[in-house]
Amino acid sequence: MLVERPVVFENEGEQLIGIVHEPEGIGVKPGVILLHGFAGNRIEPHRLFVKMARSLAKTGFYVFRFDFRGSGDSQGEFVDMTISGEISDALAGLNWFKENTGVDPERIGVLGLSMGGCVAAYTAARANIKALVLWSAVALPLQVFEKNAPYQLMINQAKKQGYLEWNGWRIGFPFLEELPSLNPLEMIKEYTGPGLCIHGSGDQVVPIEHSHLYYRYLSSPDKEVYIIEEADHTFNKFEWEQEVIQKTVAWLENKLK
């Protein structure tokens, strides 16, 4: 029986909540960290991250999925969230993963969904990561948010009242102020390992071109773009879900085992 245990770790004085999935057998094993999307959590729609983690654990991986500060069950408020803060959380989670499980620190992969893909690109550039998987990943953060309203309008409103209202969430001024300086495409050049970019051709949230941009900027020749026909942003159909999970497991087994 595979073990799944709740985890609490800290970053910058606040508690983060996660789940670690342990594979069967003794000895060090490869591992993967899952980074959720903007306003998402460690579960994600239709339990996508739960299913991904369990599939990886069954094939012999340690897996760690957690909520960024201000999301899910972790401490902090969403209005205080920034991408640089989430990158800091990811690096803290990576350190916890290495120190508190049987994972092989030389065989760790990172998987990021949507804005979590942007965070994953920065994390891979700054840490000892051996494989990178990007699902529907945001390559141009400012462009994605400007689909909703002009940037200057958003920043003026947030500056005036301290936040921007969005689908029941309050996006803070620090998040918006940081947006123009984010450049995951430049950061990903510093990562030299293999990369897999998966995107749905029907994604209406993050254009499919973002995965093609990541592919272009990845330094390693060991890279791939995999398109799931008609799939939406978070693969909200059983066959799309199964395809993204099966493709990812097979690819990570090849790169980390």
ChimeraX commands (.cxc) that place a marker at each C-alpha (Angstrom):
marker #1 position 0.00,0.00,0.00 radius 0.5
marker #1 position 1.38,3.40,-0.99 radius 0.5
marker #1 position 1.79,5.89,1.84 radius 0.5
marker #1 position 0.50,9.45,1.54 radius 0.5
marker #1 position 1.24,11.70,4.48 radius 0.5
marker #1 position 0.42,15.32,5.28 radius 0.5
marker #1 position 3.33,17.71,5.61 radius 0.5
marker #1 position 3.84,21.11,7.22 radius 0.5
marker #1 position 6.91,23.18,6.43 radius 0.5
marker #1 position 7.77,26.86,6.78 radius 0.5
marker #1 position 8.93,29.66,4.55 radius 0.5
marker #1 position 9.46,33.24,5.68 radius 0.5
marker #1 position 7.70,32.55,8.97 radius 0.5
marker #1 position 4.51,31.07,7.51 radius 0.5
marker #1 position 3.32,27.47,7.37 radius 0.5
marker #1 position 2.78,25.68,4.06 radius 0.5
marker #1 position 0.65,22.55,3.84 radius 0.5
marker #1 position 1.35,19.65,1.51 radius 0.5
marker #1 position 1.14,15.93,0.84 radius 0.5
marker #1 position 4.10,13.66,0.17 radius 0.5
marker #1 position 3.49,10.43,-1.76 radius 0.5
marker #1 position 5.93,7.64,-0.97 radius 0.5
marker #1 position 6.73,4.78,-3.36 radius 0.5
marker #1 position 7.10,1.17,-2.28 radius 0.5
marker #1 position 10.49,-0.41,-1.76 radius 0.5
marker #1 position 13.70,0.56,-0.01 radius 0.5
marker #1 position 16.55,2.77,-1.19 radius 0.5
marker #1 position 16.66,6.21,-2.72 radius 0.5
marker #1 position 14.15,6.95,-5.48 radius 0.5
marker #1 position 13.65,9.75,-8.01 radius 0.5
marker #1 position 11.17,12.46,-7.12 radius 0.5
marker #1 position 8.87,15.11,-8.57 radius 0.5
marker #1 position 7.46,18.33,-7.11 radius 0.5
marker #1 position 4.09,19.59,-8.41 radius 0.5
marker #1 position 3.51,23.36,-8.55 radius 0.5
marker #1 position -0.09,24.51,-8.86 radius 0.5
marker #1 position -1.49,27.38,-10.86 radius 0.5
marker #1 position -2.74,30.89,-10.09 radius 0.5
marker #1 position -5.57,30.70,-7.51 radius 0.5
marker #1 position -5.20,26.90,-7.62 radius 0.5
marker #1 position -4.06,24.47,-4.95 radius 0.5
marker #1 position -2.31,21.13,-4.41 radius 0.5
marker #1 position -5.38,19.22,-5.66 radius 0.5
marker #1 position -6.26,21.18,-8.83 radius 0.5
marker #1 position -9.44,20.70,-10.96 radius 0.5
marker #1 position -10.93,17.17,-11.03 radius 0.5
marker #1 position -8.15,16.11,-8.61 radius 0.5
marker #1 position -5.65,16.32,-11.45 radius 0.5
marker #1 position -2.62,16.70,-9.16 radius 0.5
marker #1 position -3.79,13.90,-6.86 radius 0.5
marker #1 position -4.08,11.52,-9.81 radius 0.5
marker #1 position -0.76,12.64,-11.24 radius 0.5
marker #1 position 1.02,12.14,-7.92 radius 0.5
marker #1 position -0.48,8.69,-7.34 radius 0.5
marker #1 position 0.41,7.56,-10.84 radius 0.5
marker #1 position 4.01,8.63,-10.32 radius 0.5
marker #1 position 4.22,7.02,-6.87 radius 0.5
marker #1 position 2.98,3.72,-8.29 radius 0.5
marker #1 position 5.87,3.73,-10.74 radius 0.5
marker #1 position 8.47,4.38,-8.03 radius 0.5
marker #1 position 8.66,8.15,-7.52 radius 0.5
marker #1 position 8.49,10.25,-4.40 radius 0.5
marker #1 position 6.05,13.08,-5.12 radius 0.5
marker #1 position 5.48,16.31,-3.22 radius 0.5
marker #1 position 2.53,18.63,-3.86 radius 0.5
marker #1 position 1.77,21.61,-1.65 radius 0.5
marker #1 position -0.15,24.87,-1.47 radius 0.5
marker #1 position 1.72,28.10,-2.02 radius 0.5
marker #1 position 1.28,30.70,0.72 radius 0.5
marker #1 position -2.10,32.36,0.41 radius 0.5
marker #1 position -3.55,29.36,-1.46 radius 0.5
marker #1 position -5.28,26.19,-0.32 radius 0.5
marker #1 position -4.65,25.39,3.34 radius 0.5
marker #1 position -1.33,27.23,3.65 radius 0.5
marker #1 position -0.95,30.31,5.79 radius 0.5
marker #1 position -0.88,33.79,4.32 radius 0.5
marker #1 position -3.41,35.78,2.30 radius 0.5
marker #1 position -3.85,35.59,-1.45 radius 0.5
marker #1 position -3.82,39.38,-1.69 radius 0.5
marker #1 position -0.19,39.28,-0.51 radius 0.5
marker #1 position 0.86,36.65,-3.07 radius 0.5
marker #1 position 3.54,37.41,-5.67 radius 0.5
marker #1 position 5.25,35.17,-8.20 radius 0.5
marker #1 position 8.61,35.84,-6.55 radius 0.5
marker #1 position 7.02,34.67,-3.29 radius 0.5
marker #1 position 5.83,31.48,-4.97 radius 0.5
marker #1 position 9.32,30.88,-6.37 radius 0.5
marker #1 position 10.64,31.24,-2.83 radius 0.5
marker #1 position 8.00,28.73,-1.65 radius 0.5
marker #1 position 9.00,26.29,-4.40 radius 0.5
marker #1 position 12.67,26.45,-3.42 radius 0.5
marker #1 position 11.78,25.99,0.26 radius 0.5
marker #1 position 9.58,23.02,-0.67 radius 0.5
marker #1 position 12.39,21.54,-2.71 radius 0.5
marker #1 position 14.77,21.79,0.25 radius 0.5
marker #1 position 12.21,20.16,2.55 radius 0.5
marker #1 position 11.70,17.37,0.00 radius 0.5
marker #1 position 15.42,16.62,-0.17 radius 0.5
marker #1 position 15.93,16.64,3.58 radius 0.5
marker #1 position 12.85,14.77,4.78 radius 0.5
marker #1 position 12.21,11.91,2.34 radius 0.5
marker #1 position 14.16,9.14,0.65 radius 0.5
marker #1 position 14.31,11.06,-2.62 radius 0.5
marker #1 position 17.53,11.05,-4.60 radius 0.5
marker #1 position 18.58,14.75,-4.64 radius 0.5
marker #1 position 20.27,14.20,-8.00 radius 0.5
marker #1 position 17.08,12.91,-9.67 radius 0.5
marker #1 position 14.34,15.45,-8.98 radius 0.5
marker #1 position 11.90,16.80,-11.54 radius 0.5
marker #1 position 9.55,19.77,-11.35 radius 0.5
marker #1 position 6.09,19.92,-12.91 radius 0.5
marker #1 position 4.25,23.24,-13.13 radius 0.5
marker #1 position 0.69,23.92,-14.28 radius 0.5
marker #1 position -0.31,27.27,-15.81 radius 0.5
marker #1 position 1.27,30.05,-13.71 radius 0.5
marker #1 position 2.92,27.23,-11.78 radius 0.5
marker #1 position 4.79,26.61,-15.04 radius 0.5
marker #1 position 6.26,30.11,-14.81 radius 0.5
marker #1 position 7.29,29.34,-11.21 radius 0.5
marker #1 position 8.73,26.00,-12.36 radius 0.5
marker #1 position 10.86,27.72,-15.01 radius 0.5
marker #1 position 12.43,29.98,-12.39 radius 0.5
marker #1 position 12.86,27.07,-9.96 radius 0.5
marker #1 position 14.58,24.90,-12.57 radius 0.5
marker #1 position 16.99,27.74,-13.36 radius 0.5
marker #1 position 17.90,28.27,-9.70 radius 0.5
marker #1 position 18.06,24.72,-8.35 radius 0.5
marker #1 position 19.53,21.32,-9.14 radius 0.5
marker #1 position 16.62,20.04,-11.25 radius 0.5
marker #1 position 17.04,17.11,-13.63 radius 0.5
marker #1 position 13.73,17.22,-15.55 radius 0.5
marker #1 position 11.14,19.92,-16.21 radius 0.5
marker #1 position 7.51,19.42,-17.24 radius 0.5
marker #1 position 5.29,22.38,-18.14 radius 0.5
marker #1 position 1.52,21.94,-18.45 radius 0.5
marker #1 position -0.36,24.82,-20.14 radius 0.5
marker #1 position 2.44,27.00,-18.85 radius 0.5
marker #1 position 2.43,30.80,-18.80 radius 0.5
marker #1 position 5.44,32.11,-20.72 radius 0.5
marker #1 position 4.31,35.77,-20.94 radius 0.5
marker #1 position 2.67,36.62,-17.59 radius 0.5
marker #1 position 1.84,40.25,-18.36 radius 0.5
marker #1 position 0.24,39.32,-21.68 radius 0.5
marker #1 position -2.02,36.75,-20.02 radius 0.5
marker #1 position -3.34,39.26,-17.48 radius 0.5
marker #1 position -3.77,42.01,-20.07 radius 0.5
marker #1 position -6.40,39.84,-21.76 radius 0.5
marker #1 position -8.73,40.95,-18.94 radius 0.5
marker #1 position -7.91,44.67,-18.90 radius 0.5
marker #1 position -5.12,47.09,-19.87 radius 0.5
marker #1 position -2.23,46.87,-17.43 radius 0.5
marker #1 position -2.27,50.55,-16.53 radius 0.5
marker #1 position -5.95,50.36,-15.66 radius 0.5
marker #1 position -5.35,47.33,-13.40 radius 0.5
marker #1 position -2.32,48.83,-11.67 radius 0.5
marker #1 position -4.09,52.17,-11.08 radius 0.5
marker #1 position -7.09,50.45,-9.53 radius 0.5
marker #1 position -4.92,48.23,-7.35 radius 0.5
marker #1 position -2.80,51.17,-6.26 radius 0.5
marker #1 position -5.91,53.12,-5.30 radius 0.5
marker #1 position -7.61,50.43,-3.20 radius 0.5
marker #1 position -4.77,48.01,-2.52 radius 0.5
marker #1 position -6.13,45.18,-4.63 radius 0.5
marker #1 position -7.95,44.19,-7.81 radius 0.5
marker #1 position -11.12,42.11,-7.55 radius 0.5
marker #1 position -11.07,38.94,-9.69 radius 0.5
marker #1 position -13.52,36.03,-9.44 radius 0.5
marker #1 position -13.83,36.36,-5.69 radius 0.5
marker #1 position -10.07,36.76,-5.21 radius 0.5
marker #1 position -8.22,39.93,-4.33 radius 0.5
marker #1 position -5.10,40.37,-6.45 radius 0.5
marker #1 position -2.70,42.61,-4.56 radius 0.5
marker #1 position -0.80,45.63,-5.83 radius 0.5
marker #1 position 2.59,43.90,-5.25 radius 0.5
marker #1 position 1.60,41.08,-7.62 radius 0.5
marker #1 position 0.61,43.49,-10.39 radius 0.5
marker #1 position 3.62,45.74,-9.81 radius 0.5
marker #1 position 5.93,42.76,-10.31 radius 0.5
marker #1 position 4.28,41.45,-13.49 radius 0.5
marker #1 position 6.26,43.48,-16.09 radius 0.5
marker #1 position 9.57,42.33,-14.62 radius 0.5
marker #1 position 8.77,38.61,-14.88 radius 0.5
marker #1 position 10.59,36.87,-17.72 radius 0.5
marker #1 position 10.46,33.08,-17.40 radius 0.5
marker #1 position 11.65,32.65,-20.99 radius 0.5
marker #1 position 14.97,34.31,-20.16 radius 0.5
marker #1 position 15.24,32.31,-16.94 radius 0.5
marker #1 position 14.61,28.98,-18.62 radius 0.5
marker #1 position 17.71,29.50,-20.76 radius 0.5
marker #1 position 19.73,28.87,-17.58 radius 0.5
marker #1 position 18.19,25.43,-17.13 radius 0.5
marker #1 position 20.16,22.88,-19.14 radius 0.5
marker #1 position 18.19,19.68,-18.56 radius 0.5
marker #1 position 15.42,18.00,-20.58 radius 0.5
marker #1 position 12.03,19.68,-20.94 radius 0.5
marker #1 position 8.51,18.58,-21.86 radius 0.5
marker #1 position 5.83,21.15,-22.73 radius 0.5
marker #1 position 2.25,19.85,-22.85 radius 0.5
marker #1 position -0.63,22.03,-24.03 radius 0.5
marker #1 position -4.21,21.62,-25.17 radius 0.5
marker #1 position -5.02,22.96,-28.62 radius 0.5
marker #1 position -8.30,24.31,-27.22 radius 0.5
marker #1 position -6.77,26.27,-24.34 radius 0.5
marker #1 position -8.63,29.60,-24.07 radius 0.5
marker #1 position -6.73,30.80,-20.97 radius 0.5
marker #1 position -3.07,30.47,-21.99 radius 0.5
marker #1 position -2.50,30.38,-25.78 radius 0.5
marker #1 position -0.77,27.30,-27.14 radius 0.5
marker #1 position 1.99,29.57,-28.44 radius 0.5
marker #1 position 3.33,29.84,-24.89 radius 0.5
marker #1 position 4.45,26.19,-24.96 radius 0.5
marker #1 position 6.11,26.73,-28.32 radius 0.5
marker #1 position 7.98,29.71,-26.84 radius 0.5
marker #1 position 9.22,27.63,-23.93 radius 0.5
marker #1 position 10.36,24.97,-26.39 radius 0.5
marker #1 position 12.29,27.58,-28.36 radius 0.5
marker #1 position 14.03,28.99,-25.28 radius 0.5
marker #1 position 14.94,25.68,-23.61 radius 0.5
marker #1 position 18.70,25.23,-23.89 radius 0.5
marker #1 position 18.82,21.45,-24.06 radius 0.5
marker #1 position 18.28,19.64,-27.39 radius 0.5
marker #1 position 16.39,17.06,-25.28 radius 0.5
marker #1 position 13.04,18.84,-25.43 radius 0.5
marker #1 position 9.53,18.20,-26.70 radius 0.5
marker #1 position 6.20,19.93,-27.25 radius 0.5
marker #1 position 3.24,17.59,-26.93 radius 0.5
marker #1 position -0.20,18.83,-28.02 radius 0.5
marker #1 position -3.44,17.25,-26.81 radius 0.5
marker #1 position -6.00,17.94,-29.50 radius 0.5
marker #1 position -9.02,20.02,-28.43 radius 0.5
marker #1 position -8.01,19.88,-24.75 radius 0.5
marker #1 position -8.71,22.96,-22.63 radius 0.5
marker #1 position -6.49,24.69,-20.07 radius 0.5
marker #1 position -6.70,22.09,-17.29 radius 0.5
marker #1 position -7.57,19.00,-19.37 radius 0.5
marker #1 position -11.17,18.83,-18.14 radius 0.5
marker #1 position -12.22,15.63,-19.84 radius 0.5
marker #1 position -11.35,12.09,-18.78 radius 0.5
marker #1 position -9.49,11.20,-21.97 radius 0.5
marker #1 position -7.49,14.46,-21.88 radius 0.5
marker #1 position -6.64,13.90,-18.22 radius 0.5
marker #1 position -5.48,10.35,-18.88 radius 0.5
marker #1 position -3.40,11.40,-21.86 radius 0.5
marker #1 position -1.55,14.15,-20.01 radius 0.5
marker #1 position -0.86,11.86,-17.03 radius 0.5
marker #1 position 0.28,8.88,-19.10 radius 0.5
marker #1 position 2.52,10.99,-21.32 radius 0.5
marker #1 position 4.09,12.72,-18.31 radius 0.5
marker #1 position 4.72,9.51,-16.34 radius 0.5
marker #1 position 6.36,7.81,-19.33 radius 0.5
marker #1 position 8.55,10.85,-20.05 radius 0.5
marker #1 position 9.67,11.27,-16.42 radius 0.5
marker #1 position 10.44,7.55,-16.12 radius 0.5
marker #1 position 12.68,7.88,-19.15 radius 0.5
marker #1 position 14.49,10.96,-17.85 radius 0.5
marker #1 position 14.80,10.22,-14.12 radius 0.5
marker #1 position 15.00,6.43,-13.84 radius 0.5
marker link #1:1,2 radius 0.2
marker link #1:2,3 radius 0.2
marker link #1:3,4 radius 0.2
marker link #1:4,5 radius 0.2
marker link #1:5,6 radius 0.2
marker link #1:6,7 radius 0.2
marker link #1:7,8 radius 0.2
marker link #1:8,9 radius 0.2
marker link #1:9,10 radius 0.2
marker link #1:10,11 radius 0.2
marker link #1:11,12 radius 0.2
marker link #1:12,13 radius 0.2
marker link #1:13,14 radius 0.2
marker link #1:14,15 radius 0.2
marker link #1:15,16 radius 0.2
marker link #1:16,17 radius 0.2
marker link #1:17,18 radius 0.2
marker link #1:18,19 radius 0.2
marker link #1:19,20 radius 0.2
marker link #1:20,21 radius 0.2
marker link #1:21,22 radius 0.2
marker link #1:22,23 radius 0.2
marker link #1:23,24 radius 0.2
marker link #1:24,25 radius 0.2
marker link #1:25,26 radius 0.2
marker link #1:26,27 radius 0.2
marker link #1:27,28 radius 0.2
marker link #1:28,29 radius 0.2
marker link #1:29,30 radius 0.2
marker link #1:30,31 radius 0.2
marker link #1:31,32 radius 0.2
marker link #1:32,33 radius 0.2
marker link #1:33,34 radius 0.2
marker link #1:34,35 radius 0.2
marker link #1:35,36 radius 0.2
marker link #1:36,37 radius 0.2
marker link #1:37,38 radius 0.2
marker link #1:38,39 radius 0.2
marker link #1:39,40 radius 0.2
marker link #1:40,41 radius 0.2
marker link #1:41,42 radius 0.2
marker link #1:42,43 radius 0.2
marker link #1:43,44 radius 0.2
marker link #1:44,45 radius 0.2
marker link #1:45,46 radius 0.2
marker link #1:46,47 radius 0.2
marker link #1:47,48 radius 0.2
marker link #1:48,49 radius 0.2
marker link #1:49,50 radius 0.2
marker link #1:50,51 radius 0.2
marker link #1:51,52 radius 0.2
marker link #1:52,53 radius 0.2
marker link #1:53,54 radius 0.2
marker link #1:54,55 radius 0.2
marker link #1:55,56 radius 0.2
marker link #1:56,57 radius 0.2
marker link #1:57,58 radius 0.2
marker link #1:58,59 radius 0.2
marker link #1:59,60 radius 0.2
marker link #1:60,61 radius 0.2
marker link #1:61,62 radius 0.2
marker link #1:62,63 radius 0.2
marker link #1:63,64 radius 0.2
marker link #1:64,65 radius 0.2
marker link #1:65,66 radius 0.2
marker link #1:66,67 radius 0.2
marker link #1:67,68 radius 0.2
marker link #1:68,69 radius 0.2
marker link #1:69,70 radius 0.2
marker link #1:70,71 radius 0.2
marker link #1:71,72 radius 0.2
marker link #1:72,73 radius 0.2
marker link #1:73,74 radius 0.2
marker link #1:74,75 radius 0.2
marker link #1:75,76 radius 0.2
marker link #1:76,77 radius 0.2
marker link #1:77,78 radius 0.2
marker link #1:78,79 radius 0.2
marker link #1:79,80 radius 0.2
marker link #1:80,81 radius 0.2
marker link #1:81,82 radius 0.2
marker link #1:82,83 radius 0.2
marker link #1:83,84 radius 0.2
marker link #1:84,85 radius 0.2
marker link #1:85,86 radius 0.2
marker link #1:86,87 radius 0.2
marker link #1:87,88 radius 0.2
marker link #1:88,89 radius 0.2
marker link #1:89,90 radius 0.2
marker link #1:90,91 radius 0.2
marker link #1:91,92 radius 0.2
marker link #1:92,93 radius 0.2
marker link #1:93,94 radius 0.2
marker link #1:94,95 radius 0.2
marker link #1:95,96 radius 0.2
marker link #1:96,97 radius 0.2
marker link #1:97,98 radius 0.2
marker link #1:98,99 radius 0.2
marker link #1:99,100 radius 0.2
marker link #1:100,101 radius 0.2
marker link #1:101,102 radius 0.2
marker link #1:102,103 radius 0.2
marker link #1:103,104 radius 0.2
marker link #1:104,105 radius 0.2
marker link #1:105,106 radius 0.2
marker link #1:106,107 radius 0.2
marker link #1:107,108 radius 0.2
marker link #1:108,109 radius 0.2
marker link #1:109,110 radius 0.2
marker link #1:110,111 radius 0.2
marker link #1:111,112 radius 0.2
marker link #1:112,113 radius 0.2
marker link #1:113,114 radius 0.2
marker link #1:114,115 radius 0.2
marker link #1:115,116 radius 0.2
marker link #1:116,117 radius 0.2
marker link #1:117,118 radius 0.2
marker link #1:118,119 radius 0.2
marker link #1:119,120 radius 0.2
marker link #1:120,121 radius 0.2
marker link #1:121,122 radius 0.2
marker link #1:122,123 radius 0.2
marker link #1:123,124 radius 0.2
marker link #1:124,125 radius 0.2
marker link #1:125,126 radius 0.2
marker link #1:126,127 radius 0.2
marker link #1:127,128 radius 0.2
marker link #1:128,129 radius 0.2
marker link #1:129,130 radius 0.2
marker link #1:130,131 radius 0.2
marker link #1:131,132 radius 0.2
marker link #1:132,133 radius 0.2
marker link #1:133,134 radius 0.2
marker link #1:134,135 radius 0.2
marker link #1:135,136 radius 0.2
marker link #1:136,137 radius 0.2
marker link #1:137,138 radius 0.2
marker link #1:138,139 radius 0.2
marker link #1:139,140 radius 0.2
marker link #1:140,141 radius 0.2
marker link #1:141,142 radius 0.2
marker link #1:142,143 radius 0.2
marker link #1:143,144 radius 0.2
marker link #1:144,145 radius 0.2
marker link #1:145,146 radius 0.2
marker link #1:146,147 radius 0.2
marker link #1:147,148 radius 0.2
marker link #1:148,149 radius 0.2
marker link #1:149,150 radius 0.2
marker link #1:150,151 radius 0.2
marker link #1:151,152 radius 0.2
marker link #1:152,153 radius 0.2
marker link #1:153,154 radius 0.2
marker link #1:154,155 radius 0.2
marker link #1:155,156 radius 0.2
marker link #1:156,157 radius 0.2
marker link #1:157,158 radius 0.2
marker link #1:158,159 radius 0.2
marker link #1:159,160 radius 0.2
marker link #1:160,161 radius 0.2
marker link #1:161,162 radius 0.2
marker link #1:162,163 radius 0.2
marker link #1:163,164 radius 0.2
marker link #1:164,165 radius 0.2
marker link #1:165,166 radius 0.2
marker link #1:166,167 radius 0.2
marker link #1:167,168 radius 0.2
marker link #1:168,169 radius 0.2
marker link #1:169,170 radius 0.2
marker link #1:170,171 radius 0.2
marker link #1:171,172 radius 0.2
marker link #1:172,173 radius 0.2
marker link #1:173,174 radius 0.2
marker link #1:174,175 radius 0.2
marker link #1:175,176 radius 0.2
marker link #1:176,177 radius 0.2
marker link #1:177,178 radius 0.2
marker link #1:178,179 radius 0.2
marker link #1:179,180 radius 0.2
marker link #1:180,181 radius 0.2
marker link #1:181,182 radius 0.2
marker link #1:182,183 radius 0.2
marker link #1:183,184 radius 0.2
marker link #1:184,185 radius 0.2
marker link #1:185,186 radius 0.2
marker link #1:186,187 radius 0.2
marker link #1:187,188 radius 0.2
marker link #1:188,189 radius 0.2
marker link #1:189,190 radius 0.2
marker link #1:190,191 radius 0.2
marker link #1:191,192 radius 0.2
marker link #1:192,193 radius 0.2
marker link #1:193,194 radius 0.2
marker link #1:194,195 radius 0.2
marker link #1:195,196 radius 0.2
marker link #1:196,197 radius 0.2
marker link #1:197,198 radius 0.2
marker link #1:198,199 radius 0.2
marker link #1:199,200 radius 0.2
marker link #1:200,201 radius 0.2
marker link #1:201,202 radius 0.2
marker link #1:202,203 radius 0.2
marker link #1:203,204 radius 0.2
marker link #1:204,205 radius 0.2
marker link #1:205,206 radius 0.2
marker link #1:206,207 radius 0.2
marker link #1:207,208 radius 0.2
marker link #1:208,209 radius 0.2
marker link #1:209,210 radius 0.2
marker link #1:210,211 radius 0.2
marker link #1:211,212 radius 0.2
marker link #1:212,213 radius 0.2
marker link #1:213,214 radius 0.2
marker link #1:214,215 radius 0.2
marker link #1:215,216 radius 0.2
marker link #1:216,217 radius 0.2
marker link #1:217,218 radius 0.2
marker link #1:218,219 radius 0.2
marker link #1:219,220 radius 0.2
marker link #1:220,221 radius 0.2
marker link #1:221,222 radius 0.2
marker link #1:222,223 radius 0.2
marker link #1:223,224 radius 0.2
marker link #1:224,225 radius 0.2
marker link #1:225,226 radius 0.2
marker link #1:226,227 radius 0.2
marker link #1:227,228 radius 0.2
marker link #1:228,229 radius 0.2
marker link #1:229,230 radius 0.2
marker link #1:230,231 radius 0.2
marker link #1:231,232 radius 0.2
marker link #1:232,233 radius 0.2
marker link #1:233,234 radius 0.2
marker link #1:234,235 radius 0.2
marker link #1:235,236 radius 0.2
marker link #1:236,237 radius 0.2
marker link #1:237,238 radius 0.2
marker link #1:238,239 radius 0.2
marker link #1:239,240 radius 0.2
marker link #1:240,241 radius 0.2
marker link #1:241,242 radius 0.2
marker link #1:242,243 radius 0.2
marker link #1:243,244 radius 0.2
marker link #1:244,245 radius 0.2
marker link #1:245,246 radius 0.2
marker link #1:246,247 radius 0.2
marker link #1:247,248 radius 0.2
marker link #1:248,249 radius 0.2
marker link #1:249,250 radius 0.2
marker link #1:250,251 radius 0.2
marker link #1:251,252 radius 0.2
marker link #1:252,253 radius 0.2
marker link #1:253,254 radius 0.2
marker link #1:254,255 radius 0.2
marker link #1:255,256 radius 0.2
marker link #1:256,257 radius 0.2
view
